[in-house]
Amino acid sequence: MEIEIGNLTRTETIKASLRSRGTSLSQMGRGLGLKPSTISTVVARSARSQKVERALAEVLDMPAKQLFPERYSSKGDEKMIL
């Protein structure tokens, strides 16, 4: 389920933010040695990858817990994945 930010979903917001920084999900995937679909799946929250989450956070200059708040506790610690 996507959450809307203004008229954009979080996925669209992330994509637009990457474009404004001169990159894309595909370019990030190549840079990380991953398929672009892997990056898209993480951004859409269908899968989780700490590697991808951290890379996105670094490029967008914000904490991963801000990009993916549902994956972190109120203390900012990563939630346990089973």
Secondary structure, 3 states (H helix, E strand, C coil): CCCEECCEEHHHHHHHHHHHCCCCHHHHHHHHCCCHHHHHHHHCCCCCCHHHHHHHHHHHCCCHHHHCHHHECCCCCECCCC
